Amino acid sequence: MADFDQQLDASGLNCPLPILRAKKTLNAMSSGQVLHVVATDPGSVRDFDAFAKQTGNQLMESKEDGGKFHFLIKKS
């Protein structure tokens, strides 16, 4: 996993809460900073892909590890 500036643990939260929390966290971050999100909702994989496309933020990495989904999102 690459370097990141801030981490958000959305484990145990179901759609749409991981996206809403990520959006709130990204709003407080500067352009170019990277947010690492950890989620347990399997639907978050497609949700974060769509979120990045809709918001213009870059989904740098998306992976699953031991039932947890990890996302690196670079703020545009």
C-alpha positions in Angstrom: 0.0 0.0 0.0 1.4 3.4 -1.0 1.9 6.3 1.4 -1.2 8.2 2.5 -2.0 11.4 4.4 -5.0 10.4 6.3 -6.9 7.1 7.2 -10.6 6.5 7.6 -11.8 3.2 9.2 -15.2 2.5 7.9 -15.2 -1.1 9.1 -18.7 -2.4 10.0 -20.5 0.4 8.1 -22.8 -0.4 5.3 -23.6 1.6 2.1 -23.8 4.6 1.9 -21.9 5.4 5.1 -18.4 4.5 3.9 -18.8 6.9 0.9 -20.4 9.6 3.0 -17.6 9.5 5.6 -14.9 9.5 2.9 -16.5 12.5 1.2 -16.6 14.4 4.5 -12.9 13.5 5.2 -11.8 14.4 1.6 -13.6 17.8 1.9 -11.3 18.7 4.8 -8.1 17.6 2.9 -6.0 19.5 0.4 -5.7 18.8 -3.3 -3.1 16.0 -3.9 -3.5 14.4 -0.5 -4.3 10.7 -0.3 -7.0 9.1 1.9 -6.7 5.5 2.9 -10.2 4.0 3.5 -10.7 0.6 5.2 -14.2 -0.9 4.7 -15.8 -4.3 5.3 -18.9 -3.8 3.0 -18.3 -5.8 -0.2 -20.4 -3.3 -2.1 -17.8 -0.6 -1.3 -15.7 -1.9 -4.2 -18.1 -0.7 -6.8 -19.2 2.3 -4.7 -15.7 3.8 -4.4 -15.1 3.2 -8.1 -18.2 5.1 -9.0 -17.5 7.8 -6.3 -14.1 8.5 -7.8 -15.5 8.8 -11.3 -18.3 11.1 -10.2 -16.2 13.4 -8.0 -13.0 13.5 -10.2 -10.9 12.1 -7.3 -8.4 9.4 -8.3 -8.9 5.9 -7.0 -5.2 5.0 -6.9 -5.6 1.5 -5.4 -8.4 -0.9 -4.5 -7.7 -4.3 -2.8 -9.2 -6.9 -0.5 -7.2 -8.4 2.3 -8.7 -10.8 4.9 -12.3 -9.6 4.5 -11.3 -5.9 4.6 -11.3 -3.7 1.5 -8.6 -1.0 1.2 -8.9 2.0 -1.0 -6.4 4.8 -1.7 -8.1 8.0 -3.0 -6.2 11.0 -4.2 -8.1 14.3 -3.8 -8.3 16.2 -7.1 
